[in-house]
């Protein structure tokens, strides 16, 4: 646990993996933060509420740091599997008091939205968060560091149990095609199980572009039979033009406000 907290404190990016209620594997990347007392967590803006809708019923979750840019030179990654606690911080109070300064240090785009009291008032929608914390740790394991974000991915097993490993395709075709061989071969039983290959890249040092990609399908022996894919693993991330930045912020604000309203309404109905 102490090693995970140490990595979580220094990492710029981290990964969460879980199983949806139907057993489908899922993953996302986010800024790793620590609550008071050193509890690993992430604080997602409400624009990302749809990504974690299934986490309300997840019994186990994996918190991982595997991107080599967030690890000491030559060090392996780490993954903790355990229980999850979810907090709907629709007021933004917990995030502002305990987590905002950490995010400003790790995630530069947040500085344009919340780096002063005036900005916090103008962009109030950026402060309410869905806070996901690692509530119980069952085990912590090492994972290989991912040094090539275009090829190396987290491979997440779904079905009746959660497991996470790091693998990559051996050939030049990479993640294209309907059947992608994986090396090293995942250590799970050879029976067919739903699986997800998940990766991401970001621009350094500003993180203005932070793009995830995935390949979803069935793991059969040593290959992923792909049924659906999003993003381009080998895509080039270029800076957004000024108009693109403005449009992205407006879209983000609308999505956050809409999801905050929905979360507040759901909370009132539960009360």
N, C-alpha and C positions, 0 to 999 in steps of 0.2 A: 504493500500500500504506500509506504513512504517513497519508494522509487517512482510510482505513478504520480504522486503529488508533486514530486520534484520535476518530473518531465512536464506535467500539466502546467506548472507555474511558468516554465520557460518557453513552452511551445507557442507558436503563432497560430497553427491550425491543428485541429484534432478531428476525430471521426466517432460517430455513434452508429452502432449497428443493432438491429433488433428483428423480431418476427412480427408481422402484422397478425391481426386476429385470425385470418384464414391460413396462416402459416407461411405466407410469402416473405422472403427476406427483404430487408430495407436498410438503407444507410443514408447518412448525410454528413456533411462537414460543417464545422462551426468554430468559432473562437473559443478556446479553452479558458475558463475562468474559475476562481476559487471563492467559495462563500466563506464567511467568517468561521474560523476553526479549521480551515484547510480542506473543505469538502469539494471535490471536483464537480463542475457543473458547466452547462452552456446556457446562454440567455438569448433565445431566438426572438427577433422582432415578429410582430403578429402577421406580417406579410407571409411568413413561412408556416402559418398555422396548419395549412393543408398537408404539409409534409409530415407532420407529427400527429395527425388526427388519430392514427391507430395506436399511438403510444399510451393512450389512457388505459388500455387493457394489457399492455406488455408486462409480463412477469419477470423477464430477464432482459438485460441490455448490456452491450459491450461498449466501454469507453476506451478509445485507443489513440495513441500518438505513434504514427509510422512514417510521416513525411520526413526525409532526412534533413531538410532545412530547419526543422524544429528540434533536431536531436544533436547531442554532442558529436563531434567528428568520430566516425567509426562506431558509434554506439548503436545497439539494436533498438527497435521500438518496443512498446509495452502495450498490453491490453488487459483490462480488468472486466470481468463478467460478474454481474450482480443485480441487485434490485434497483428500481428507479422510483424517484418521487418527482411529481410534477406540480408546479405552483403557477397559477394564473395571476401574474403580477400586473393586473390591468391598470393599476394606479401608477406603476413605475417606481414606487417608493423603494422597494427592496433593491431593484436594479440600480437606481441612482445612488443609494447609500453605500452599497457593498461592492458593486461590480462595474460601475461606469468608468472609473478611473483606470481599471485594468483594461477595459475594452479600448479606451482612448489610446493607451500605450501600445496595444497589440494590433489594432485594426484602424489604420489611418483614415479610411472613409468616414468613420464615425465622428472624427474631429470636425468635419464640415457641418455636422448636424447637431452636436451636443458638447462643444468644447468651451462653452461659456453659459452663464445663466440666461443671457438673451437668446442664444441659439436653442437652449433647452425649452424656453417658453415658445419660441416660434415653431420648433419641430417637436412639440409635445408627444406626437404619435410615435416617435422613435424610442421613447423611454419605457412604455409598457412592454413587458416581455413574458414569454413562456419560458420559465426557468426549469430546466431538467437537471436533477442532481443524482449522483451515484449514492443511493441510500444504503446499500448493503453490498459488500464485496465477498463473492464466493471464491474467486481465485484470480491471480494475476500471472500472466505468462508473457514471455518475450515473443516478439514477432520481428522478422527481418525488416530493416529500414528500407523504405521505398525511395530509391535514388533516381529513378526514371519515371516521372509522372505520366508519360505517354504510354508506357508498357506495363509497369507494375501496378497491380490493383489489389485491393482487399476483396477476397472472395468470401461471401457470406452465405452460409447454409441456412435454409429455412426448413420447412416441414415440421417434424416433431421435436427438434432441438436446435439450439443456436450454436453455431461454431464459426470462427473467423480465421482465415489464413491469408498469406500473401503469395501471389503467383503471377506469372506472366506467360504470354504465348512464346513458344520457342522460335517460330519462323518469322520472316520479314513481313508477312501479311498482317501481323499484329492482331488487333481485335476486330478486323473486318471478316466477313464471311458468316455462314450459318453454324459452323462448328469450329470452336476455338480450343485447341489443345492447351493444357495448362502445365507449367513447370515451375516448381516441383508439383507433382501430383498431390492433390489434397488427400489428407490422411483419413478421410471419412470412409465408411463402407461403400463398396462399389455400386450399391443399389441406387437407382435414380432418385434424386432429391432436387427440389427447387433451389436454385442458387442465383446469386447476384455478384457480378464483378463491378466494383465501384472504384473510381479514381477521380482526381481533380488536379488542376494546376492554377497558378495565380501569378500575377505580375509582381515583381520585386522592385523596390521595397514598399511600394504604395498600396498593394492589394486592390487596386482600382478594379481590375478584372479578376474574378475568382469563379472559375467555371468547373462544374462537376460533369462527369460522364458515367454511363453505366451500360452494362450488357446483362440482360436478364434471360433466364431460361432454365434448363434442366441439366444438372451435372450427371453425366453418365461416364463412369470409369474415370478417365483422365482428361475429359473434354467437356466444355460447356456448349450445349446445343442451344443456340441463341434464338429466342422468340421475339425479343423486343430490345431496342437500344435507344439511348438518348445521348446527345453530345458527341463530340469528336475528340478522341484521346490525343491525336496528334495535331489538333488545331492550334493555330498561332494566335496568341492573345496580344492584341494591339490596343493602344490607348483609345478611349472613346473621344470623339470630337465633343466640343462644348455643347452642341445641341443634343447629342446623345446623352450626355451627363444630366442635362436638365430634364429630358424626357424620362430618364430612368428614375430620377428623384421624385418626379410627379407621380409616376406609376407606383413607386414604393410607398409614397404617402397615402395614396388612395387605397392601396391594398391593406396597409396597416390600419387605417381608420375604419375600414369596413370590417376587418376581422376583430378589432377591439370592441366595436359595437356588438358584434355577434357574441363575443365572449362575455361581455357584461350582461347581455340579455339572458344568456344561458345560466349565468350565475344567479341572477334574480329569480329565474324559474326554479332552480334547485332549492333556493332559500324558501 
